[in-house]
Amino acid sequence: MDSRIKQLIDSTKLKFRLDNYYLARHSLYRNVNIYNETIYLLSMEWFPNHISKLENNDSNPEGTAVIDIELNSHKIEKVIFVGGKTFANGLRFNNFDREEVIKWIEQEARITYGEQFEFDKEVEGGLYFKECIDGIAASPYGFIEIRFDQGGRLTLFTIHGQFPAKEMIKGEVFSLSLENVTPIVKEQLKLIELPSREHQRFFPVYGIEEIYITNDQASTIPFEFIVNVRSYLKVNESVYWDSPLDKPFDGIKINWTEDVTAAQAFSNEPSPDSLPITEQEQEKCIVAVKDFLRQKYRDDSGKWKLKTLHRDKGYIHAILSATHQNNHIFQRKIKIMIDARRLKVLNYIDNKLMLATFDEFEEAEKVSILKEEAYEKIQHLLEMKPYYVYDFEQKQYILCGKLDCQYGVDAINGEVVRLEDL
């Protein structure tokens, strides 16, 4: 074992007072964050001393401590005591004191309350905090969850998000209002058809498609790209071919784990996922996607559009959508996994099977409410909230307004409805 890893293991045992535990397994893995930085982590599984043999090698016994720590910064990313049960001797929060918890989070995560995170909600046995920038919500969304047993002992701690430093932020005064962006708002009002399992049919509803509008009103950032938290190479090309390929497509099982060495980790070797997709790679991926479609979707020339390419887990992922779109909220998509070295398609995921659950649903009735009428009914319920959004091109957080609405308009009878009730 590398001496630096052993030192981190020993310090972890001391920090969490795992005197009643032994280290059963450990491994290294890496992630690429939204800043395209490679983060190496040490994952440890500590078994209670009274567990000497696993009955099922795929699951950890109750009380196991699963702890992930960033290798170079030593910041904690995850602590989970399986089943909410701990045999550790330490880290107890008296009376679930929130201020005490906040101080501990500030110390361990090296972030400042009120500037980078704030209280969200209290649940039975735990607290949630959310990422912010000087009290303004941040996107991509980040959160912290911490839980305790009845004695106040830590049973879970997870932190997800970036919690950016001030140098990553383009400071501005929020000046957007709904009145300033009426054309964008009207454009975002969409007719969608929602499935109802209770009635076995689709219902047409006018609703707002969420979007971020920059504070200077110069541009917008689609909500879907921020949710998926990565940088995409936009292609947006329909795929055509003259003839199919006769040979069948045989998919290869994808291995989502990679072997990471201590040498790679301590030298901060960039992950392949952090590399840009070159123009040559893009061209070869387009060819690979076309050949795959010619094999698996032989008669679908022109029916698919290659939307984006991105790297993930050592592969290049191609996202395709159906060229013809209806108003159903769920649209046909294919994700294709491509070998990043040979640039050959290995496997794919088609959501056709999921969409097939709606095949027997009756189609939506013809709408009788016009879009302009729906807008008049809903405009007083629209929301425009300030958000700091990470811009992948500027590589910093910029102030935006998030356009959203919790309500929609029934396109048949004009009734205003709460979308979550549908």
C-alpha positions in Angstrom: 0.0 0.0 0.0 1.2 3.5 -0.9 2.4 5.2 2.3 0.4 8.3 1.5 -2.8 6.3 1.2 -2.0 4.5 4.5 -1.6 7.8 6.2 -5.0 9.0 5.0 -6.6 5.7 6.1 -5.0 6.1 9.6 -6.2 9.7 9.9 -9.7 8.7 8.8 -9.8 6.0 11.5 -8.7 8.6 14.1 -11.0 11.4 12.9 -14.2 9.2 13.1 -12.9 7.2 16.1 -13.4 3.9 14.3 -11.9 1.8 17.1 -14.5 -0.8 16.7 -13.9 -1.2 13.0 -11.4 -2.6 10.6 -10.7 -1.6 6.9 -12.3 -4.3 4.7 -11.9 -2.7 1.3 -10.5 0.5 -0.3 -10.1 1.8 -3.8 -9.3 4.9 -5.8 -11.6 6.5 -8.3 -11.8 9.9 -10.1 -14.5 12.3 -11.3 -14.4 15.4 -13.5 -16.2 18.4 -12.0 -18.0 21.1 -14.0 -14.8 23.1 -14.1 -13.2 20.2 -16.0 -10.9 19.5 -13.1 -10.1 15.9 -12.3 -10.8 15.0 -8.6 -9.3 11.9 -7.1 -11.0 10.2 -4.2 -10.2 7.4 -1.8 -13.2 5.2 -1.0 -13.0 3.1 2.2 -15.3 0.5 3.6 -14.9 -0.1 7.3 -16.6 -3.2 8.8 -17.6 -3.5 12.4 -15.1 -5.8 14.3 -17.8 -8.4 15.0 -18.4 -8.9 11.2 -15.7 -11.4 10.1 -17.3 -12.9 7.0 -19.7 -11.6 4.4 -22.7 -13.7 3.5 -23.3 -11.6 0.4 -20.3 -10.0 -1.1 -22.4 -7.5 -3.0 -23.8 -5.7 0.0 -22.2 -4.2 3.2 -23.5 -5.3 6.6 -25.4 -3.0 8.9 -23.1 -0.5 10.6 -20.5 -0.5 7.9 -18.9 2.9 7.5 -18.4 3.9 3.8 -16.2 7.0 3.7 -15.0 8.8 0.6 -12.3 11.5 0.9 -10.7 13.7 -1.7 -7.2 12.4 -2.0 -5.2 15.6 -2.3 -7.4 18.1 -0.3 -8.5 15.5 2.3 -12.0 17.0 2.2 -14.8 14.6 3.1 -17.2 13.9 0.3 -19.3 11.1 1.8 -19.8 9.3 5.1 -22.5 6.6 5.3 -23.1 4.2 8.2 -25.1 1.5 6.6 -28.6 1.1 7.9 -28.2 4.3 10.0 -26.4 2.3 12.6 -23.0 3.2 14.0 -20.5 1.5 16.3 -18.1 4.4 16.2 -17.1 6.1 19.4 -17.0 9.7 18.2 -18.4 12.7 16.3 -21.5 13.4 18.4 -23.6 16.5 18.0 -25.2 17.6 21.3 -29.0 18.1 21.0 -28.7 18.2 17.2 -27.4 21.8 17.6 -27.6 23.5 14.2 -24.9 26.0 14.9 -22.5 23.2 16.0 -23.3 21.3 12.8 -22.7 24.4 10.7 -19.3 25.0 12.3 -18.3 21.4 11.6 -19.4 21.6 8.0 -17.4 24.9 7.5 -14.4 23.2 9.0 -14.5 20.0 7.0 -15.8 21.3 3.7 -13.9 24.6 3.9 -16.9 26.7 2.9 -18.6 29.6 4.6 -22.2 29.7 5.8 -24.2 32.4 4.2 -21.7 32.9 1.4 -21.5 29.4 -0.1 -24.2 27.4 1.7 -27.4 28.0 3.7 -30.0 26.1 5.7 -32.6 24.4 3.6 -34.8 22.2 5.8 -34.9 19.9 8.8 -36.1 16.3 8.6 -36.4 13.7 11.3 -32.9 12.9 12.4 -31.2 15.2 10.0 -30.6 18.6 8.3 -30.3 19.7 4.7 -28.3 22.7 3.5 -28.1 24.0 -0.1 -25.5 25.7 -2.2 -25.7 29.4 -2.6 -23.6 32.5 -3.6 -24.1 35.2 -1.1 -27.6 34.0 -0.4 -28.6 33.7 -4.0 -29.3 30.2 -5.4 -26.7 28.5 -7.6 -27.0 26.2 -10.5 -26.0 23.5 -11.0 -27.7 22.7 -7.7 -25.6 21.7 -4.7 -26.7 20.3 -1.3 -25.4 18.9 2.0 -27.2 16.2 3.9 -26.3 15.3 7.5 -28.0 12.7 9.7 -27.6 11.5 13.3 -28.9 8.6 15.4 -30.9 9.3 18.6 -27.7 9.8 20.6 -26.6 12.6 18.2 -23.9 10.4 16.6 -23.2 11.0 12.9 -24.7 8.4 10.6 -24.6 10.1 7.3 -22.9 13.1 5.6 -22.9 13.8 1.9 -21.9 16.9 0.0 -22.7 17.4 -3.7 -21.9 20.6 -5.6 -19.2 23.1 -6.2 -19.7 25.8 -3.6 -17.6 28.2 -5.7 -15.0 30.7 -4.4 -15.5 34.4 -5.1 -13.0 34.4 -8.0 -15.4 32.1 -9.9 -18.3 34.6 -9.7 -19.1 37.6 -12.0 -20.8 39.9 -9.5 -23.8 41.9 -10.7 -26.9 43.5 -9.3 -30.0 41.6 -10.4 -32.1 43.8 -12.7 -34.4 41.4 -14.5 -38.2 41.5 -14.4 -40.9 39.6 -16.1 -42.0 42.7 -17.9 -38.5 43.2 -19.5 -38.5 39.7 -21.1 -42.1 39.2 -22.2 -41.1 37.9 -25.7 -38.9 35.2 -24.1 -41.6 34.3 -21.6 -44.2 33.8 -24.3 -41.8 31.7 -26.3 -41.3 29.5 -23.3 -45.0 28.8 -22.9 -45.4 25.4 -24.5 -48.2 23.1 -25.3 -47.4 19.7 -23.7 -49.3 16.5 -23.4 -49.1 14.8 -20.0 -49.9 11.2 -19.5 -52.5 10.2 -16.8 -52.3 6.6 -15.6 -55.6 7.0 -13.8 -57.4 8.0 -17.0 -55.1 6.1 -19.4 -54.9 9.1 -21.7 -52.9 12.2 -22.5 -54.0 15.7 -21.4 -52.9 18.8 -23.2 -51.6 21.6 -21.0 -49.9 24.9 -21.5 -46.9 25.2 -19.3 -43.7 27.2 -18.9 -40.5 25.4 -20.1 -37.9 26.4 -17.5 -35.0 28.5 -18.8 -32.3 30.8 -17.4 -32.2 34.4 -18.8 -28.9 36.3 -18.4 -29.1 39.5 -16.4 -28.2 41.6 -19.4 -31.0 39.9 -21.4 -28.5 39.1 -24.1 -28.9 35.3 -24.1 -30.5 32.3 -22.4 -29.2 29.1 -21.0 -31.3 25.9 -21.4 -32.3 24.3 -18.2 -31.5 20.8 -19.4 -27.8 21.4 -19.9 -27.4 22.8 -16.4 -29.3 19.8 -14.9 -27.1 17.4 -16.6 -24.0 19.2 -15.2 -21.5 18.8 -18.0 -20.1 20.5 -21.0 -21.6 19.2 -24.3 -20.3 19.5 -27.9 -23.4 20.6 -29.8 -23.8 18.8 -33.2 -27.5 19.1 -34.1 -27.2 17.2 -37.4 -29.9 14.9 -38.9 -28.5 11.5 -39.9 -29.2 10.3 -43.4 -28.1 7.3 -45.4 -28.8 5.7 -48.8 -28.7 2.0 -47.8 -28.7 0.0 -44.6 -25.8 -2.3 -43.4 -26.6 -5.9 -43.6 -24.5 -7.1 -40.7 -26.3 -7.2 -37.3 -25.2 -5.0 -34.4 -23.8 -6.9 -31.4 -23.5 -4.7 -28.3 -20.6 -5.1 -25.9 -21.2 -4.9 -22.1 -20.0 -1.5 -20.8 -17.5 -1.6 -17.9 -18.3 1.6 -15.9 -15.4 1.1 -13.5 -11.8 2.1 -14.2 -8.6 1.1 -12.4 -6.9 4.1 -10.9 -3.4 3.9 -9.6 -1.8 5.9 -6.8 0.7 7.3 -9.2 -2.1 8.8 -11.4 -3.9 10.1 -8.3 -1.0 11.8 -6.6 0.3 13.3 -9.8 -3.2 14.7 -10.5 -3.2 13.1 -14.0 -6.1 14.6 -16.0 -8.9 12.1 -16.6 -9.6 11.3 -20.3 -13.1 12.7 -19.6 -11.5 16.2 -19.2 -10.2 16.2 -22.8 -12.0 18.2 -25.4 -13.6 16.3 -28.3 -11.5 17.2 -31.3 -12.9 18.0 -34.8 -11.5 14.7 -36.1 -13.1 12.8 -33.3 -16.4 14.5 -33.9 -16.3 13.5 -37.6 -15.5 9.9 -36.8 -18.2 9.8 -34.1 -20.7 11.0 -36.7 -19.7 8.2 -39.0 -19.8 5.6 -36.2 -23.3 6.8 -35.2 -24.5 6.6 -38.8 -23.1 3.1 -39.3 -24.8 2.0 -36.0 -28.2 3.4 -37.2 -27.8 1.7 -40.6 -27.4 -1.6 -38.7 -29.9 -1.3 -35.9 -32.4 1.2 -37.3 -32.2 0.3 -41.0 -35.3 2.1 -42.2 -34.9 5.3 -40.1 -32.8 7.4 -42.5 -33.5 11.1 -41.6 -35.6 10.1 -38.5 -32.8 10.8 -36.0 -30.9 13.9 -35.1 -27.5 13.7 -33.4 -27.8 16.4 -30.7 -24.7 16.3 -28.7 -21.4 14.5 -27.9 -19.8 14.4 -24.5 -17.3 12.3 -22.5 -18.2 10.3 -19.5 -16.6 7.3 -17.7 -14.0 6.9 -20.4 -16.5 6.8 -23.3 -17.9 9.3 -25.7 -21.7 9.5 -25.4 -23.8 10.5 -28.4 -27.3 11.8 -27.6 -29.9 11.4 -30.4 -33.5 12.5 -30.5 -36.2 11.7 -32.9 -36.4 14.3 -35.7 -40.2 14.4 -35.6 -41.4 15.6 -32.2 -44.9 15.6 -30.9 -46.2 17.4 -27.8 -45.7 14.5 -25.4 -43.7 15.4 -22.4 -41.5 12.3 -22.9 -39.7 12.2 -26.3 -37.9 9.3 -28.0 -34.2 9.4 -27.4 -31.2 7.2 -27.9 -27.9 7.3 -26.0 -25.0 5.7 -27.8 -21.7 4.7 -26.1 -18.6 5.0 -28.3 -15.2 3.6 -27.6 -13.1 6.7 -27.1 -9.9 5.2 -28.7 -11.3 3.2 -31.6 -14.3 5.5 -32.1 -16.6 2.5 -32.6 -20.1 2.1 -31.1 -20.1 -0.4 -28.2 -23.7 -0.2 -27.0 -26.8 1.9 -26.7 -29.8 2.8 -24.6 -33.2 3.4 -26.3 -36.0 4.8 -24.2 -38.6 3.1 -26.5 -39.4 0.5 -24.0 -40.2 3.1 -21.3 -42.4 5.0 -23.8 -44.2 1.8 -24.7 -46.0 2.0 -21.4 -48.0 4.8 -22.9 -48.8 3.0 -26.2 -52.4 2.1 -25.1 -53.1 5.7 -23.8 -55.7 7.6 -25.7 -54.3 10.6 -27.5 -55.1 14.1 -26.2 -58.3 15.8 -27.3 -58.1 18.7 -29.7 -57.2 21.9 -27.9 -59.8 24.7 -27.7 -57.7 27.2 -25.8 -55.3 29.4 -27.8 -51.7 30.1 -26.5 -52.4 33.8 -26.1 -55.4 33.1 -23.9 -53.4 30.6 -21.8 -50.7 33.3 -21.3 -53.3 35.8 -20.0 -54.5 33.2 -17.5 -51.1 32.3 -16.2 -48.9 35.4 -16.4 -49.7 36.5 -12.8 -48.4 33.1 -11.6 -45.0 33.3 -13.4 -41.8 33.4 -11.3 -38.5 35.1 -12.0 -35.9 34.3 -9.4 -32.2 35.3 -9.3 -29.8 32.5 -9.8 -26.0 32.3 -10.3 -25.5 29.9 -13.2 -22.3 28.4 -14.3 -21.5 29.3 -17.9 -19.4 26.7 -19.5 -18.1 29.1 -22.2 -17.2 31.9 -19.8 -16.1 29.4 -17.2 -17.6 31.5 -14.4 -20.9 31.9 -12.6 -23.1 34.7 -14.1 -26.2 36.2 -12.7 -29.4 35.1 -14.4 -33.1 35.0 -13.8 -34.8 31.6 -13.7 -38.1 31.6 -15.5 -40.5 29.1 -14.0 -44.1 28.5 -13.1 -45.7 25.9 -10.8 -49.0 26.1 -12.7 -50.3 25.3 -16.2 -53.5 25.9 -18.2 -55.7 23.0 -19.3 -55.8 23.4 -23.0 -59.3 22.0 -23.2 -61.3 23.9 -20.6 -58.9 26.8 -19.8 -58.7 25.8 -16.1 -55.5 26.9 -14.2 -54.0 23.7 -12.7 -51.1 23.0 -10.4 -48.6 20.9 -12.5 -47.4 18.7 -9.7 -51.0 17.6 -9.2 -51.0 16.2 -12.7 
